[in-house]
Amino acid sequence: MKKNLSSKTTKIVNEDLQKIETLLRDKSASQQSNFVPKGVKQGGVSKGYLAIEKSSNDTFLLKEFFRSEASAIKHSTNMLCCVNSKKLQQAQIDMRDAIQQFIVSDMYQLLLYDRAPKEELVVPDQSNQDLLYLRSKFLKNTATLSEFSGLKGKTHINPNSQELKNLEGFEKVIASCHVLGDLDYHAANVMVQDGKFIAKVDHGRSCMQFYTGFANMVDLTNEKFERTCNYNSAIQAGNLSFSVKKYHDSLSQMLTQLDENQIDNIVEQKVAKLKEAGFDPTCLTVLVRFDGNKFTSTSIDSYSSLAKFYQDNLKQNLQNMQEIVEATAIICKFSNVSSKFMQGGWLKSFADATEKNPILYAHNNNIEIDNLSVLEWVIENKYKIKHSIGYVTHLAWKKQWQKGSNNKWQEITQCVLKQKKNIVESNAAYYIIKSNSEKVAALMQKSQNMLKKESKSSSEEISDDKLPSMPTIKNTNKSRGI
C-alpha cells in the first residue's frame, strides 16, 4: 500500500515538475538548434518554417525577421549595390509585425488564456546572425475559421455554413483585438479549436488600429465584417453570432484584467528581451491610427522610444475602451428589439445610423430601455450624455519594473505625464425634451404651411376670374305693340 502511494506521489511530483519545466521553457528565449525543421510556412508573405522542438516534440511556427535596419538593407542589396526597394519594404514590415506580435503575445495570453499561442524569441545559429526568429506554439486540434466553414486557403468565411452556429468565443476574440489594436482578425487568423471554441493567432498587426470611442469602433468593425471577412453575411443568415451582451461582458472583464501598470511592465520586459537577443530598433518605422483615416508613422530611435510608443497607445486605447463598455451596457438593456438585433444585427444597425449614441439612437427609433421609454429611463437613471473635447495632461506617479546595474529586475517609481480625455456632460432628459419640442414645432409649422396652401388653393377656386364663363342666353321673344 505504502509502495503504491509512494509511486503515485512520485508520478504526481514528476508531472508537476514537467509542467514547470514546460512553463519555463515557453517563457524563455531558445536556440535555433533546439528545433528540427518540418516544413515551409503556409500562407502570408512573411518568411518562416514549421519546426519540432526537440525537448517537447511540440510543433512551432518560426517567423524570421532581421535584427536591424542595417541587416535588412544589407540583404536587400544586390551585387551592383542597388537596393531592391520592394524587398526592403517587406523586410521592414516583417520586423515591425514580429515585434508587435512579440510585445502583445503575453497580453493575448492574459485575455484569452489558452485560446492564443505562446510566443517567444529564438536566437539563430551561426549561419543566420543577421536574423532573429519568433516562435509560436501550435494550438492543438485547430482549423482556421475559413476552413471550418468549408473554404480552403481563404481569409473569409462561407456565410451559409451551418457549422458556424455552435461556435463559442467569437465575441471574446473580437473584444481582445479591439483592446490590443489588432486589425487583422480575418478568417485565416481566427481559429476553431476542438470543433467549438474560437481562438486567435498571428498578432503581427496589433497595436495599429485603436479607437476613439463607440461610434468609431462600430464603423471600422462593421467595415471589416462587411468587406473582408463575410462575418456580417453569416450574422444576417443566422449562422454566426456576435452577441452585444457577450461582447460587452468580455470587454468589461478584459478592462479589469489588464491595467496601465501591467501594460508598462509587459512592454518593458519584452523590449528588454529584444535588446538581450541583439535586436536594434533604430530606424524602425511603426504605424498607428485611432480612427479610420490614414496611419501616422513614427521612426523609432531607441529602446526607450520603442517601449514608449506601444505603452502610450495601448494605455490610451484602454481609456477609450471604457466608453465602448458604457455604450454596449445600454444596448444590452434595449427591450423591444429582435433577438436578431441583439445577436449581431446591432453592429450594422449602429454603423448605418447617423446618430450612434445608444440613448439618442433608441430615442430616434422608439426603442425602450429596461421596458421604459427613453425619456423615463434617462430621468430615472439621471443619465448624462458625455462629449469628448480633447485631452488634458497631468502628472502621475507609476510603479515600473526595470533591470538594474546588476542585471536583475527591480521595481522603481517614476513621475510620468499622462493624458486623459476631457469629458463634458449634458443632461440627456433636457436634450430629448428639446428634441421632442423641436419635432413638434417642425410638425406644427409643416401643418400650418399645408393649411395655408389649402386655404390659398380654395380661394383661387372661388375667385371670379377663375370661375367658368356663363353661356349667353338669346331672347327669342319679340316685342309687341299695344
ZAMARGU-4260 file (C-alpha; in steps of 0.2 Angstrom, whole numbers, plus 5000, padded with zeros to 4 digits):
<rodrens>
0) 5000/5000/5000 | 5014/5012/5005 | 5023/5007/4989 | 5008/5011/4978 | 5006/5028/4987
5) 5024/5032/4985 | 5023/5028/4967 | 5008/5039/4964 | 5016/5053/4974 | 5032/5052/4963
10) 5021/5052/4947 | 5012/5067/4953 | 5028/5076/4958 | 5036/5072/4941 | 5021/5078/4931
15) 5021/5094/4941 | 5040/5096/4938 | 5037/5093/4919 | 5023/5106/4919 | 5035/5119/4927
20) 5049/5114/4915 | 5037/5117/4900 | 5031/5134/4908 | 5049/5140/4910 | 5054/5134/4893
25) 5039/5143/4885 | 5044/5159/4893 | 5062/5159/4888 | 5072/5163/4873 | 5078/5147/4864
30) 5092/5142/4852 | 5088/5138/4834 | 5097/5122/4836 | 5084/5116/4848 | 5072/5114/4833
35) 5071/5102/4819 | 5063/5109/4803 | 5047/5101/4797 | 5041/5111/4783 | 5039/5128/4775
40) 5027/5141/4782 | 5010/5141/4773 | 5001/5157/4769 | 5005/5175/4772 | 5020/5185/4765
45) 5032/5184/4779 | 5046/5171/4779 | 5047/5156/4791 | 5046/5137/4793 | 5037/5124/4804
50) 5048/5115/4816 | 5048/5102/4830 | 5055/5107/4847 | 5067/5093/4852 | 5064/5093/4870
55) 5045/5093/4870 | 5041/5086/4852 | 5029/5101/4851 | 5026/5110/4834 | 5031/5128/4832
60) 5030/5141/4818 | 5046/5151/4817 | 5045/5168/4809 | 5061/5176/4803 | 5065/5194/4804
65) 5081/5205/4803 | 5090/5211/4819 | 5091/5229/4812 | 5088/5241/4798 | 5106/5239/4793
70) 5104/5220/4791 | 5088/5222/4781 | 5097/5234/4769 | 5112/5223/4768 | 5101/5208/4762
75) 5090/5219/4750 | 5106/5225/4741 | 5112/5216/4726 | 5130/5214/4719 | 5129/5230/4710
80) 5125/5239/4726 | 5107/5243/4721 | 5094/5241/4734 | 5078/5231/4730 | 5065/5243/4737
85) 5051/5231/4737 | 5062/5218/4746 | 5067/5230/4759 | 5050/5236/4762 | 5044/5218/4765
90) 5059/5216/4777 | 5054/5231/4787 | 5036/5226/4788 | 5042/5209/4794 | 5052/5217/4808
95) 5038/5228/4813 | 5025/5214/4813 | 5036/5202/4823 | 5040/5215/4836 | 5021/5219/4838
100) 5017/5201/4839 | 5030/5198/4852 | 5025/5213/4863 | 5006/5208/4864 | 5008/5189/4865
105) 5008/5189/4884 | 4993/5201/4884 | 4983/5189/4872 | 4988/5175/4884 | 4981/5185/4899
110) 4965/5190/4890 | 4961/5173/4880 | 4970/5161/4891 | 4974/5145/4881 | 4965/5152/4866
115) 4981/5161/4860 | 4998/5153/4856 | 5013/5155/4867 | 5026/5166/4859 | 5045/5168/4862
120) 5061/5173/4853 | 5073/5161/4845 | 5091/5165/4843 | 5098/5159/4827 | 5113/5148/4823
125) 5130/5155/4817 | 5124/5155/4799 | 5110/5167/4802 | 5117/5180/4813 | 5108/5194/4804
130) 5091/5186/4809 | 5080/5183/4824 | 5065/5171/4825 | 5049/5172/4834 | 5042/5155/4838
135) 5023/5152/4840 | 5017/5136/4848 | 5004/5127/4838 | 4987/5126/4846 | 4981/5108/4846
140) 4967/5102/4836 | 4963/5118/4827 | 4957/5124/4809 | 4955/5141/4803 | 4938/5148/4804
145) 4938/5149/4785 | 4942/5130/4783 | 4929/5126/4797 | 4916/5135/4786 | 4920/5124/4771
150) 4933/5135/4762 | 4951/5132/4759 | 4965/5145/4758 | 4954/5160/4760 | 4953/5174/4773
155) 4934/5175/4773 | 4920/5163/4778 | 4906/5154/4769 | 4891/5163/4777 | 4879/5149/4773
160) 4889/5136/4783 | 4878/5129/4797 | 4893/5123/4806 | 4896/5141/4812 | 4880/5141/4823
165) 4888/5131/4838 | 4904/5141/4840 | 4909/5149/4856 | 4920/5164/4860 | 4919/5174/4844
170) 4914/5190/4854 | 4929/5187/4866 | 4941/5186/4852 | 4935/5202/4844 | 4935/5211/4860
175) 4953/5206/4863 | 4958/5213/4846 | 4949/5229/4850 | 4958/5231/4866 | 4975/5227/4859
180) 4973/5237/4842 | 4973/5221/4831 | 4966/5225/4814 | 4970/5208/4806 | 4956/5196/4813
185) 4951/5189/4796 | 4945/5171/4795 | 4963/5164/4792 | 4969/5172/4809 | 4954/5166/4819
190) 4954/5148/4823 | 4942/5135/4829 | 4949/5123/4842 | 4941/5106/4846 | 4927/5110/4833
195) 4919/5123/4845 | 4930/5136/4853 | 4936/5152/4844 | 4955/5156/4846 | 4966/5170/4839
200) 4983/5168/4831 | 4996/5179/4821 | 4995/5196/4831 | 5008/5205/4820 | 4995/5219/4815
205) 4992/5223/4833 | 4994/5240/4841 | 4990/5248/4824 | 4971/5251/4824 | 4964/5259/4840
210) 4948/5268/4843 | 4942/5285/4849 | 4926/5278/4855 | 4910/5268/4852 | 4905/5277/4835
215) 4922/5275/4828 | 4923/5256/4834 | 4906/5251/4826 | 4911/5260/4809 | 4928/5251/4807
220) 4922/5234/4814 | 4907/5234/4803 | 4918/5238/4788 | 4929/5224/4792 | 4914/5212/4795
225) 4906/5218/4779 | 4920/5219/4766 | 4934/5207/4770 | 4928/5193/4781 | 4909/5189/4777
230) 4905/5190/4795 | 4890/5201/4793 | 4883/5190/4779 | 4884/5175/4791 | 4876/5185/4805
235) 4862/5191/4794 | 4859/5172/4789 | 4858/5167/4807 | 4873/5156/4806 | 4886/5167/4816
240) 4883/5176/4832 | 4890/5192/4838 | 4880/5195/4854 | 4881/5213/4861 | 4880/5206/4879
245) 4894/5193/4876 | 4905/5207/4868 | 4901/5219/4882 | 4904/5206/4896 | 4921/5201/4888
250) 4927/5219/4885 | 4922/5223/4903 | 4931/5208/4910 | 4947/5212/4900 | 4947/5230/4907
255) 4948/5223/4924 | 4962/5210/4919 | 4973/5222/4910 | 4978/5239/4918 | 4991/5253/4914
260) 5004/5246/4926 | 5003/5229/4918 | 5005/5236/4900 | 5020/5246/4906 | 5028/5231/4914
265) 5025/5219/4900 | 5031/5231/4886 | 5047/5235/4896 | 5051/5217/4899 | 5048/5212/4881
270) 5059/5227/4875 | 5072/5221/4887 | 5071/5203/4880 | 5073/5210/4862 | 5088/5220/4867
275) 5096/5205/4876 | 5093/5195/4859 | 5103/5208/4849 | 5088/5217/4841 | 5092/5235/4836
280) 5076/5246/4834 | 5084/5261/4827 | 5076/5267/4811 | 5061/5255/4814 | 5045/5263/4807
285) 5029/5259/4816 | 5011/5264/4811 | 4996/5268/4821 | 4979/5276/4819 | 4965/5280/4831
290) 4951/5282/4818 | 4948/5277/4800 | 4960/5290/4792 | 4977/5287/4787 | 4990/5279/4798
295) 5003/5290/4806 | 5021/5284/4806 | 5034/5286/4819 | 5053/5282/4817 | 5060/5273/4832
300) 5077/5279/4838 | 5080/5269/4854 | 5074/5255/4865 | 5065/5268/4876 | 5056/5276/4862
305) 5050/5259/4856 | 5043/5255/4873 | 5035/5272/4875 | 5026/5271/4858 | 5017/5255/4862
310) 5014/5259/4880 | 5006/5276/4877 | 4995/5269/4863 | 4989/5254/4872 | 4985/5264/4888
315) 4976/5277/4878 | 4966/5264/4870 | 4962/5256/4887 | 4954/5273/4892 | 4944/5274/4876
320) 4938/5256/4878 | 4928/5262/4894 | 4917/5272/4883 | 4913/5257/4872 | 4909/5247/4888
325) 4897/5260/4894 | 4888/5261/4877 | 4886/5242/4875 | 4880/5241/4893 | 4865/5252/4887
330) 4862/5242/4871 | 4861/5227/4882 | 4846/5235/4891 | 4836/5238/4874 | 4819/5230/4877
335) 4808/5230/4862 | 4821/5224/4849 | 4823/5207/4840 | 4834/5194/4845 | 4842/5195/4828
340) 4847/5213/4833 | 4855/5208/4849 | 4864/5193/4842 | 4874/5203/4829 | 4862/5215/4819
345) 4866/5229/4832 | 4883/5232/4824 | 4877/5235/4806 | 4862/5245/4813 | 4873/5257/4823
350) 4886/5258/4809 | 4872/5263/4796 | 4864/5276/4808 | 4868/5294/4808 | 4866/5295/4827
355) 4877/5282/4836 | 4875/5287/4854 | 4864/5272/4861 | 4852/5284/4870 | 4849/5295/4856
360) 4848/5280/4844 | 4835/5272/4855 | 4825/5289/4856 | 4826/5291/4837 | 4820/5273/4834
365) 4807/5272/4848 | 4816/5258/4857 | 4813/5256/4875 | 4827/5254/4888 | 4823/5242/4903
370) 4804/5242/4897 | 4804/5261/4899 | 4803/5275/4886 | 4820/5283/4884 | 4814/5299/4892
375) 4808/5289/4908 | 4824/5279/4908 | 4836/5294/4907 | 4826/5304/4921 | 4825/5288/4932
380) 4844/5285/4930 | 4849/5303/4930 | 4859/5299/4914 | 4870/5312/4906 | 4877/5312/4888
385) 4896/5313/4888 | 4905/5323/4874 | 4924/5322/4872 | 4933/5339/4869 | 4951/5334/4868
390) 4963/5328/4881 | 4971/5335/4897 | 4988/5331/4903 | 4993/5329/4921 | 5007/5322/4931
395) 5006/5305/4939 | 5017/5293/4949 | 5019/5275/4942 | 5027/5259/4948 | 5038/5251/4934
400) 5050/5236/4933 | 5067/5239/4926 | 5083/5230/4925 | 5096/5237/4937 | 5115/5238/4936
405) 5116/5221/4942 | 5105/5215/4928 | 5091/5210/4939 | 5073/5216/4938 | 5068/5229/4952
410) 5053/5239/4955 | 5055/5258/4954 | 5043/5273/4955 | 5044/5286/4941 | 5035/5303/4938
415) 5026/5302/4921 | 5015/5313/4910 | 4998/5306/4907 | 4984/5311/4895 | 4965/5309/4899
420) 4950/5313/4889 | 4942/5330/4893 | 4924/5325/4895 | 4909/5337/4895 | 4892/5331/4901
425) 4875/5337/4896 | 4858/5332/4903 | 4850/5319/4892 | 4832/5322/4898 | 4834/5340/4893
430) 4841/5335/4876 | 4827/5323/4872 | 4813/5335/4878 | 4821/5349/4867 | 4822/5337/4853
435) 4804/5332/4855 | 4799/5351/4856 | 4808/5354/4840 | 4800/5340/4831 | 4783/5346/4837
440) 4787/5363/4832 | 4793/5357/4815 | 4777/5347/4813 | 4766/5362/4818 | 4775/5373/4806
445) 4773/5360/4792 | 4754/5358/4796 | 4752/5377/4796 | 4761/5378/4779 | 4749/5365/4772
450) 4734/5374/4779 | 4740/5390/4771 | 4742/5381/4754 | 4725/5373/4755 | 4717/5390/4760
455) 4725/5398/4746 | 4720/5385/4734 | 4702/5386/4740 | 4702/5405/4737 | 4709/5403/4720
460) 4695/5391/4716 | 4681/5403/4720 | 4688/5419/4714 | 4678/5427/4699 | 4692/5426/4687
465) 4694/5408/4690 | 4675/5404/4688 | 4670/5396/4671 | 4661/5409/4659 | 4642/5408/4659
470) 4634/5405/4642 | 4625/5419/4633 | 4606/5417/4633 | 4597/5424/4617 | 4580/5432/4619
475) 4568/5423/4607 | 4553/5433/4612 | 4548/5448/4600 | 4542/5464/4607 | 4524/5468/4604
480) 4515/5485/4602 | 4498/5489/4611
</rodrens>
